[in-house]
Amino acid sequence: MGVLDTGRRRIDAVSADLPPGRFLLLNLAVGLAHFLVLFNAGAYLALIPEVAGALGVNASFAIWPQTDFFVGMALAAPLSLWLAARQGESRSFFLVFAGFGASALICAETTEFWSFILARFAMGFFGGLSIPLSLAVLLHRYRPGREKLAISLWGVAALTPFTLAPAVGGWLCTYWGWRSLFYLDGPLALVLTGVVVLALQGLPSLPARARSVDWVGLALLAPALATTQVTLDLGSYLDWWHSPHFWALGTLALILWVTLWLWEWQYPQPLVAYRLFRHRNFLLGVAGVFVGTVFFQGIMALLVVQAQLVWGYTAFLAGVLVLPMAATAKPASLLSQWVLRHWDAGLVAAVDLAGLALSCFLIASYDRDASYTALLWPQFALGFFLGGLFLPLTRLALSGLSESEAEQGLGVFNMFRVAAQGYGIPILVGWLARVEQQIHHFLVEPGVASAGPLAETTRSLLARGLSPSAATATLAGDLTRQASFLAFNALFYASGWAFIGISALLLIFARPTRIQRAVSATTQIREEMAEP
């Protein structure tokens, strides 16, 4: 009994207005709800080949529901706290997660590809609404001065879901079928919503601070994000710049972004604070997180899909390739907090980017089919340097900004980070397909160095008793597989050099940041909100 009394007293010292049982229940439910949203961002990667087969589309098309999920998240971020101020935290939480759960059930039931895309976009939108709302609900239930404890607990769920999700999603896909992920999402979202609403019942809501929304900016931002994503998604299908339709879509997206910039530059409370790009460190921080996320998200998505389509792994084994990142990402994030007390943020970010580059070069160094174990080891390094990257980039971007500017800057930083997760996949898919096609043409081109080995291999297959057509088909399959493997290596080399380039830009142009031995709760909240 003494232990229970001690536990209650400790919880009472932390909780603002909740009895111990409801306080623990609220923390658990909000944490799991946040985990569920981030988990769905990564779990779908392992499902892509199975979804493509079930819905009757090419695997490159089945990537679209993943990219549209991130577009929905990017669009929702500015509306979350406005919704809470208008509807109250309990009702907002109910509306958001009821929408998330309903969208998941539509994904589970639909047999039409386009309705599946729309449902995934809705999942991303409701998930994007939930992230700032969930943290605000949690912080409001802690006593003043205890916010850092809430932030630390919240931070545990920041990187972990994405690194665990492909393996868990792959396991569900392999043993229960791909629809099982969404059948689980729906009921879980609804149950967690009910628990949160019950825990908050009868308690005062979040302070109803008046929040205005730049509706004109939102009306421009939504089609700008969507049109850019559609343009990139259709790039491979339209043959990129060789198609007038691609140019038309790209021009429309550019017009929307320029119009948004012109409007936001003169609006007193802009949705996207472009004026902050006048600060060099903010420009470098946002550019670093955007370009870095484009390449990292793209190579991770392609790694999981390639492992299934080319190397023949099951969805579960393909997802496990990303699992080692879970062991190193969060410890690296915690280590980064300590390092930033002694080192400049730009320097720390540059070192992390160089580490990502070295990890990519290691993966690209395989000149033959690597063993499964050999593919696992580089993921530990990738997870470590990824986990340590976002905090210094966030601190670099927000350094030198006032409190009001930092709040706006965080919104811009997160919007570009989340949008890059959606944009990176089709960009790298298109690049990989083009390089693979060039390599394949080189391998089969008459008169090149491979012509002799091809003729010898053909004779060998015929000597084994294969018919000419069967020998040709076997050789064509091997050539396609080898071209895919070489193109994949080239992709990791290109990504490594991109990380090196960003690292060099930070080292050369970033201004030194103020080293903070201890950060405020407000600063820590912003930095946690900037982690994926």
C-alpha positions as CSV (number, residue, x, y, z in Angstrom):
1,M,0.0,0.0,0.0
2,G,2.9,2.3,0.8
3,V,4.2,1.9,-2.8
4,L,0.8,2.8,-4.2
5,D,0.6,5.9,-2.1
6,T,4.0,6.9,-3.2
7,G,3.1,6.4,-6.8
8,R,-0.1,8.5,-6.4
9,R,1.8,11.3,-4.7
10,R,4.3,11.4,-7.6
11,I,1.6,11.5,-10.2
12,D,-0.3,14.2,-8.3
13,A,3.0,16.2,-8.3
14,V,3.1,16.0,-12.1
15,S,-0.6,16.0,-13.1
16,A,-2.4,19.4,-13.2
17,D,-6.0,18.3,-12.7
18,L,-6.4,14.6,-13.2
19,P,-6.6,11.8,-10.6
20,P,-3.7,9.2,-11.0
21,G,-5.7,6.5,-12.9
22,R,-7.1,8.9,-15.5
23,F,-3.8,10.7,-15.8
24,L,-1.9,7.4,-16.7
25,L,-4.8,6.4,-19.0
26,L,-4.6,9.7,-20.8
27,N,-0.9,9.5,-21.3
28,L,-1.1,5.9,-22.6
29,A,-4.0,6.6,-24.9
30,V,-2.5,9.8,-26.4
31,G,0.9,8.2,-26.8
32,L,-0.6,5.1,-28.6
33,A,-2.7,7.3,-30.8
34,H,0.4,9.4,-31.8
35,F,2.3,6.1,-32.4
36,L,-0.6,4.7,-34.6
37,V,-0.5,7.8,-36.9
38,L,3.3,7.7,-37.4
39,F,3.3,3.9,-37.7
40,N,1.0,4.1,-40.7
41,A,3.5,6.4,-42.5
42,G,6.0,3.5,-42.6
43,A,3.9,0.3,-42.5
44,Y,2.5,0.9,-46.0
45,L,5.9,0.6,-47.6
46,A,6.0,-3.2,-47.1
47,L,2.5,-3.5,-48.5
48,I,3.1,-1.8,-51.9
49,P,3.7,-4.9,-54.1
50,E,0.7,-6.8,-52.6
51,V,-1.6,-3.7,-52.9
52,A,-0.5,-3.3,-56.5
53,G,-1.5,-6.9,-57.3
54,A,-4.8,-6.8,-55.3
55,L,-6.0,-3.5,-56.9
56,G,-4.7,-4.4,-60.4
57,V,-2.1,-1.6,-60.9
58,N,1.6,-1.4,-61.5
59,A,3.8,-1.2,-58.4
60,S,4.9,2.3,-59.4
61,F,1.2,3.4,-59.2
62,A,0.7,1.7,-55.8
63,I,3.3,4.1,-54.4
64,W,0.9,7.0,-54.9
65,P,-1.2,6.2,-51.8
66,Q,2.0,6.6,-49.7
67,T,2.9,9.9,-51.3
68,D,-0.6,11.3,-51.0
69,F,-0.6,10.3,-47.3
70,F,2.3,12.8,-46.7
71,V,0.6,15.5,-48.8
72,G,-2.5,15.1,-46.5
73,M,-0.2,15.4,-43.4
74,A,1.5,18.6,-44.8
75,L,-1.8,20.2,-45.6
76,A,-3.4,19.5,-42.1
77,A,-0.6,20.9,-39.9
78,P,-1.8,24.6,-40.0
79,L,-5.4,23.6,-39.0
80,S,-4.9,21.4,-36.0
81,L,-4.7,24.0,-33.1
82,W,-7.3,26.2,-34.8
83,L,-9.7,23.2,-34.8
84,A,-9.0,22.6,-31.1
85,A,-9.7,26.2,-30.2
86,R,-13.0,26.1,-32.1
87,Q,-14.3,22.7,-31.1
88,G,-12.5,22.0,-27.8
89,E,-9.9,19.3,-27.2
90,S,-12.3,16.4,-26.5
91,R,-14.5,17.0,-29.5
92,S,-11.5,17.7,-31.8
93,F,-9.8,14.5,-30.7
94,F,-13.0,12.6,-31.4
95,L,-13.5,14.1,-34.8
96,V,-9.8,13.6,-35.9
97,F,-9.4,10.0,-34.8
98,A,-12.9,9.0,-35.9
99,G,-12.0,10.4,-39.3
100,F,-8.7,8.5,-39.2
101,G,-10.3,5.2,-38.2
102,A,-13.1,5.6,-40.8
103,S,-10.6,6.3,-43.6
104,A,-8.6,3.2,-42.6
105,L,-11.7,1.0,-42.8
106,I,-12.4,2.4,-46.3
107,C,-8.8,1.4,-47.3
108,A,-9.5,-2.1,-45.9
109,E,-12.8,-2.6,-47.8
110,T,-12.3,-0.8,-51.1
111,T,-11.4,-2.7,-54.3
112,E,-11.0,0.5,-56.4
113,F,-7.6,2.1,-56.7
114,W,-8.8,5.7,-56.8
115,S,-11.0,5.3,-53.7
116,F,-8.0,3.7,-51.9
117,I,-5.8,6.8,-52.8
118,L,-8.5,9.2,-51.5
119,A,-8.9,7.2,-48.3
120,R,-5.1,7.2,-47.7
121,F,-5.0,10.9,-48.3
122,A,-7.8,11.3,-45.7
123,M,-5.8,9.2,-43.3
124,G,-2.8,11.5,-43.8
125,F,-4.9,14.6,-43.4
126,F,-6.5,13.4,-40.1
127,G,-3.2,12.1,-38.9
128,G,-1.6,15.5,-39.6
129,L,-4.4,17.2,-37.6
130,S,-3.8,14.8,-34.7
131,I,0.0,15.4,-34.1
132,P,0.0,19.1,-32.8
133,L,-3.4,18.4,-31.1
134,S,-2.2,15.3,-29.2
135,L,0.9,17.1,-27.8
136,A,-1.2,20.1,-26.8
137,V,-3.7,17.9,-25.0
138,L,-0.9,16.1,-23.2
139,L,1.0,19.3,-22.2
140,H,-2.2,20.9,-20.8
141,R,-2.5,18.1,-18.3
142,Y,0.9,18.6,-16.7
143,R,1.7,21.1,-14.0
144,P,3.8,24.1,-14.9
145,G,7.5,23.3,-14.8
146,R,6.8,19.6,-15.5
147,E,6.4,20.0,-19.3
148,K,9.8,18.5,-20.1
149,L,8.7,15.2,-18.7
150,A,5.7,15.1,-21.1
151,I,8.0,16.1,-24.0
152,S,10.5,13.4,-23.2
153,L,7.7,10.7,-23.1
154,W,6.3,12.1,-26.3
155,G,9.7,12.0,-28.0
156,V,9.9,8.2,-27.5
157,A,7.2,7.9,-30.1
158,A,8.8,10.2,-32.6
159,L,11.2,8.1,-34.6
160,T,10.3,4.6,-33.3
161,P,7.1,4.0,-35.3
162,F,8.6,4.7,-38.7
163,T,11.6,2.3,-38.1
164,L,9.4,-0.4,-36.6
165,A,6.5,0.0,-39.0
166,P,7.9,-1.7,-42.2
167,A,8.8,-4.9,-40.3
168,V,5.4,-5.0,-38.5
169,G,3.5,-4.1,-41.7
170,G,5.4,-6.7,-43.6
171,W,4.6,-9.3,-41.0
172,L,0.9,-8.5,-41.1
173,C,1.0,-8.6,-44.9
174,T,2.9,-11.9,-45.1
175,Y,0.7,-13.8,-42.5
176,W,-2.6,-12.0,-42.4
177,G,-2.8,-10.1,-45.7
178,W,-2.3,-6.5,-46.5
179,R,-5.8,-5.4,-45.6
180,S,-5.3,-6.5,-42.0
181,L,-3.2,-3.4,-41.3
182,F,-6.3,-1.2,-42.0
183,Y,-8.7,-3.5,-40.3
184,L,-6.6,-3.1,-37.1
185,D,-6.2,0.7,-37.6
186,G,-9.9,1.4,-37.6
187,P,-11.0,-0.2,-34.3
188,L,-7.7,0.9,-32.6
189,A,-8.3,4.5,-33.5
190,L,-11.9,4.5,-32.3
191,V,-11.0,2.7,-29.0
192,L,-8.2,5.2,-28.3
193,T,-10.5,8.1,-29.1
194,G,-13.1,6.8,-26.6
195,V,-10.4,6.4,-23.9
196,V,-9.1,9.9,-24.4
197,V,-12.6,11.4,-24.4
198,L,-13.5,9.5,-21.2
199,A,-10.3,10.6,-19.5
200,L,-11.0,14.3,-20.3
201,Q,-14.7,14.2,-19.4
202,G,-15.7,16.9,-17.1
203,L,-12.4,18.7,-17.2
204,P,-11.7,22.2,-18.6
205,S,-10.5,22.2,-22.2
206,L,-7.5,23.8,-23.8
207,P,-7.4,27.6,-23.4
208,A,-9.7,29.0,-26.1
209,R,-7.1,31.3,-27.6
210,A,-8.4,33.1,-30.7
211,R,-6.7,31.7,-33.7
212,S,-7.1,33.1,-37.2
213,V,-6.4,31.1,-40.3
214,D,-5.1,32.5,-43.5
215,W,-7.8,31.0,-45.6
216,V,-6.6,32.5,-48.9
217,G,-3.2,31.1,-48.2
218,L,-4.7,27.7,-47.4
219,A,-6.7,27.8,-50.6
220,L,-3.5,28.3,-52.5
221,L,-1.3,25.9,-50.5
222,A,-3.7,23.0,-50.9
223,P,-3.7,22.9,-54.7
224,A,0.1,23.8,-54.8
225,L,1.0,20.8,-52.7
226,A,-1.5,18.5,-54.5
227,T,-0.5,19.6,-58.0
228,T,3.2,19.2,-57.3
229,Q,2.6,15.7,-56.0
230,V,0.4,14.7,-59.0
231,T,3.0,16.1,-61.4
232,L,5.7,14.0,-59.8
233,D,3.6,10.9,-59.4
234,L,2.7,11.0,-63.1
235,G,6.3,11.8,-64.2
236,S,7.3,8.3,-65.0
237,Y,4.0,7.6,-66.7
238,L,4.2,10.7,-68.8
239,D,7.9,10.3,-69.6
240,W,8.7,13.4,-67.6
241,W,9.8,16.5,-69.6
242,H,9.3,14.8,-72.9
243,S,5.5,15.1,-72.4
244,P,3.5,18.4,-72.9
245,H,1.1,17.2,-70.1
246,F,4.0,17.1,-67.7
247,W,5.0,20.6,-68.7
248,A,1.4,21.8,-68.3
249,L,1.1,20.3,-64.8
250,G,4.5,21.6,-63.8
251,T,3.7,25.1,-65.0
252,L,0.4,25.1,-63.1
253,A,2.2,24.0,-59.9
254,L,4.8,26.8,-60.4
255,I,2.1,29.4,-60.9
256,L,0.4,28.2,-57.7
257,W,3.6,28.4,-55.6
258,V,4.5,31.9,-57.0
259,T,1.0,33.1,-56.3
260,L,1.1,31.7,-52.8
261,W,4.5,33.5,-52.2
262,L,3.2,36.8,-53.5
263,W,0.1,36.6,-51.2
264,E,2.0,35.4,-48.1
265,W,4.7,38.0,-48.4
266,Q,2.3,40.9,-47.8
267,Y,-0.2,39.1,-45.5
268,P,0.3,40.1,-41.8
269,Q,-0.2,36.6,-40.4
270,P,0.8,34.3,-43.2
271,L,0.2,30.5,-43.3
272,V,3.6,30.0,-44.9
273,A,6.1,32.7,-43.6
274,Y,8.3,33.1,-46.7
275,R,9.8,36.2,-45.2
276,L,11.8,34.0,-42.8
277,F,13.9,32.8,-45.7
278,R,15.8,36.1,-45.5
279,H,17.6,34.5,-42.6
280,R,20.5,32.5,-43.9
281,N,20.4,29.7,-41.3
282,F,16.6,29.3,-41.7
283,L,17.1,28.9,-45.5
284,L,19.9,26.4,-45.0
285,G,18.0,24.4,-42.3
286,V,14.8,24.1,-44.4
287,A,16.8,23.3,-47.6
288,G,18.8,20.7,-45.7
289,V,15.8,19.0,-44.2
290,F,13.9,19.1,-47.6
291,V,16.7,17.7,-49.8
292,G,17.9,15.3,-47.1
293,T,14.3,13.9,-46.6
294,V,13.7,13.7,-50.4
295,F,16.7,11.3,-50.8
296,F,16.4,9.4,-47.5
297,Q,12.6,8.8,-47.9
298,G,13.1,7.8,-51.5
299,I,15.9,5.3,-50.9
300,M,14.2,3.7,-47.9
301,A,10.9,3.2,-49.8
302,L,12.8,1.8,-52.8
303,L,14.8,-0.5,-50.6
304,V,11.7,-2.1,-49.1
305,V,10.0,-2.4,-52.5
306,Q,13.1,-3.5,-54.4
307,A,13.7,-6.3,-51.9
308,Q,10.4,-7.8,-52.8
309,L,10.1,-7.2,-56.5
310,V,13.8,-7.9,-57.5
311,W,15.4,-9.8,-54.7
312,G,12.4,-12.1,-54.0
313,Y,12.1,-11.4,-50.2
314,T,8.7,-11.6,-48.5
315,A,7.0,-8.5,-47.3
316,F,8.1,-9.3,-43.7
317,L,11.8,-9.9,-44.6
318,A,11.8,-6.7,-46.7
319,G,10.4,-4.7,-43.8
320,V,13.0,-6.2,-41.4
321,L,15.7,-4.6,-43.6
322,V,14.7,-1.2,-42.0
323,L,14.3,-2.6,-38.5
324,P,17.9,-2.1,-37.3
325,M,17.3,1.6,-37.6
326,A,14.9,1.4,-34.6
327,A,17.8,0.3,-32.4
328,T,20.0,3.4,-33.2
329,A,17.7,6.2,-34.2
330,K,16.3,7.3,-30.9
331,P,19.5,6.8,-28.9
332,A,21.2,9.0,-31.5
333,S,18.5,11.6,-31.1
334,L,19.1,11.7,-27.3
335,L,22.9,11.9,-27.9
336,S,22.3,14.8,-30.3
337,Q,20.7,16.8,-27.5
338,W,23.8,16.4,-25.4
339,V,26.2,17.1,-28.3
340,L,24.4,20.4,-29.1
341,R,25.2,21.7,-25.6
342,H,28.8,21.8,-26.7
343,W,28.9,22.0,-30.5
344,D,27.5,24.3,-33.2
345,A,24.2,23.0,-34.7
346,G,25.4,23.5,-38.3
347,L,28.5,21.4,-37.6
348,V,26.6,18.6,-36.0
349,A,24.1,18.5,-38.9
350,A,27.0,18.4,-41.4
351,V,28.6,15.5,-39.6
352,D,25.3,13.6,-39.5
353,L,24.8,14.2,-43.3
354,A,28.3,13.0,-44.0
355,G,27.5,9.8,-41.9
356,L,24.4,9.2,-44.0
357,A,26.6,9.6,-47.1
358,L,29.1,7.0,-45.9
359,S,26.2,4.6,-45.1
360,C,24.9,5.0,-48.7
361,F,28.3,4.4,-50.2
362,L,28.6,1.2,-48.2
363,I,25.3,-0.1,-49.5
364,A,26.2,0.9,-53.0
365,S,29.6,-0.8,-52.9
366,Y,28.2,-4.3,-53.4
367,D,29.1,-5.4,-56.9
368,R,27.0,-8.6,-56.7
369,D,23.9,-9.8,-54.9
370,A,24.6,-9.2,-51.2
371,S,23.6,-11.6,-48.5
372,Y,20.6,-10.6,-46.4
373,T,22.8,-10.1,-43.3
374,A,25.2,-7.8,-45.3
375,L,22.2,-5.6,-46.2
376,L,21.1,-5.4,-42.6
377,W,24.3,-3.9,-41.1
378,P,24.4,-0.5,-42.9
379,Q,20.9,0.2,-41.6
380,F,22.3,0.5,-38.0
381,A,24.5,3.4,-39.3
382,L,21.7,4.9,-41.3
383,G,19.4,4.9,-38.3
384,F,22.1,6.4,-36.1
385,F,22.9,9.4,-38.4
386,L,19.2,9.9,-39.3
387,G,18.2,10.0,-35.6
388,G,20.8,12.6,-34.9
389,L,20.0,14.8,-37.9
390,F,16.7,16.4,-37.3
391,L,17.4,18.1,-34.0
392,P,20.5,20.1,-35.2
393,L,18.7,21.0,-38.5
394,T,15.8,22.3,-36.5
395,R,18.0,24.3,-34.1
396,L,20.0,25.7,-37.1
397,A,16.8,26.8,-38.9
398,L,15.2,28.5,-35.8
399,S,18.4,30.0,-34.5
400,G,18.3,33.8,-34.5
401,L,14.5,34.0,-34.8
402,S,12.2,35.7,-32.3
403,E,9.6,33.7,-30.4
404,S,6.8,34.7,-32.8
405,E,9.1,34.0,-35.8
406,A,10.2,30.6,-34.4
407,E,6.6,29.5,-34.1
408,Q,6.0,30.4,-37.7
409,G,9.3,29.0,-38.8
410,L,8.5,25.6,-37.2
411,G,5.3,25.4,-39.3
412,V,7.3,26.1,-42.5
413,F,10.0,23.7,-41.5
414,N,7.6,20.9,-40.8
415,M,5.5,21.6,-44.0
416,F,8.6,21.2,-46.2
417,R,9.9,18.2,-44.3
418,V,6.6,16.3,-44.6
419,A,6.1,17.4,-48.2
420,A,9.6,16.1,-49.0
421,Q,8.6,12.7,-47.7
422,G,5.9,12.6,-50.4
423,Y,7.9,14.2,-53.2
424,G,11.1,12.1,-52.6
425,I,9.5,8.7,-53.5
426,P,8.3,9.6,-57.1
427,I,11.5,11.6,-57.8
428,L,13.8,8.7,-57.0
429,V,11.4,6.1,-58.5
430,G,11.6,8.0,-61.8
431,W,15.3,8.5,-61.6
432,L,15.8,4.8,-60.9
433,A,13.6,3.7,-63.8
434,R,15.5,5.9,-66.2
435,V,19.0,4.7,-65.1
436,E,17.8,1.1,-65.1
437,Q,16.6,1.6,-68.7
438,Q,19.9,3.1,-69.8
439,I,21.9,0.3,-68.1
440,H,19.7,-2.4,-69.7
441,H,20.2,-0.8,-73.2
442,F,23.9,-0.8,-72.6
443,L,24.0,-4.5,-71.6
444,V,22.1,-5.6,-74.7
445,E,23.6,-3.1,-77.2
446,P,25.5,-4.9,-80.0
447,G,29.2,-4.3,-80.1
448,V,29.7,-3.4,-76.4
449,A,31.8,-5.4,-74.0
450,S,28.9,-7.5,-72.9
451,A,28.1,-8.8,-76.3
452,G,30.6,-11.7,-76.1
453,P,29.4,-13.0,-72.6
454,L,25.8,-12.7,-73.8
455,A,26.4,-14.9,-76.8
456,E,28.3,-17.4,-74.6
457,T,25.6,-17.5,-72.1
458,T,23.0,-18.1,-74.8
459,R,25.0,-21.0,-76.2
460,S,25.3,-22.4,-72.6
461,L,21.5,-22.3,-72.1
462,L,20.9,-23.9,-75.4
463,A,23.4,-26.7,-74.6
464,R,21.4,-27.4,-71.4
465,G,18.4,-28.3,-73.6
466,L,16.5,-25.0,-73.5
467,S,14.6,-24.0,-76.6
468,P,15.8,-20.7,-78.3
469,S,12.7,-18.9,-77.0
470,A,13.2,-20.2,-73.4
471,A,16.9,-19.3,-73.5
472,T,16.1,-15.8,-74.7
473,A,13.4,-15.3,-72.0
474,T,15.8,-16.6,-69.3
475,L,18.6,-14.3,-70.5
476,A,16.2,-11.3,-70.7
477,G,15.1,-11.9,-67.1
478,D,18.7,-12.1,-65.8
479,L,19.6,-8.9,-67.7
480,T,16.6,-7.1,-66.3
481,R,17.5,-8.2,-62.8
482,Q,21.1,-7.2,-63.2
483,A,20.2,-3.8,-64.7
484,S,17.9,-3.2,-61.7
485,F,20.6,-4.1,-59.3
486,L,23.2,-1.8,-60.9
487,A,20.7,1.0,-61.1
488,F,19.9,0.6,-57.4
489,N,23.6,0.8,-56.6
490,A,23.8,4.0,-58.7
491,L,20.9,5.4,-56.7
492,F,22.7,5.0,-53.4
493,Y,25.8,6.5,-54.9
494,A,23.8,9.6,-56.0
495,S,22.1,9.9,-52.7
496,G,25.5,9.7,-50.9
497,W,26.9,12.5,-53.0
498,A,23.7,14.6,-52.4
499,F,24.2,14.2,-48.6
500,I,27.9,15.2,-49.0
501,G,26.8,18.3,-51.0
502,I,24.3,19.4,-48.3
503,S,26.9,18.8,-45.6
504,A,29.4,21.0,-47.5
505,L,26.9,23.8,-47.9
506,L,26.2,23.8,-44.2
507,L,29.9,23.9,-43.3
508,I,30.6,26.8,-45.7
509,F,27.6,29.0,-45.4
510,A,25.9,28.4,-42.1
511,R,26.4,31.0,-39.4
512,P,27.4,29.8,-35.9
513,T,24.5,29.1,-33.6
514,R,24.4,30.0,-29.9
515,I,25.3,27.0,-27.8
516,Q,22.6,26.4,-25.2
517,R,23.7,24.4,-22.1
518,A,20.0,24.1,-21.2
519,V,17.0,24.6,-23.4
520,S,13.6,25.9,-22.4
521,A,10.4,23.7,-22.5
522,T,9.2,25.8,-25.4
523,T,12.3,25.1,-27.4
524,Q,12.2,21.4,-26.6
525,I,8.6,21.2,-27.7
526,R,9.5,22.8,-31.1
527,E,12.3,20.4,-31.6
528,E,10.3,17.3,-30.8
529,M,7.6,18.5,-33.2
530,A,10.2,18.7,-36.0
531,E,11.1,15.0,-35.7
532,P,9.4,12.6,-38.1
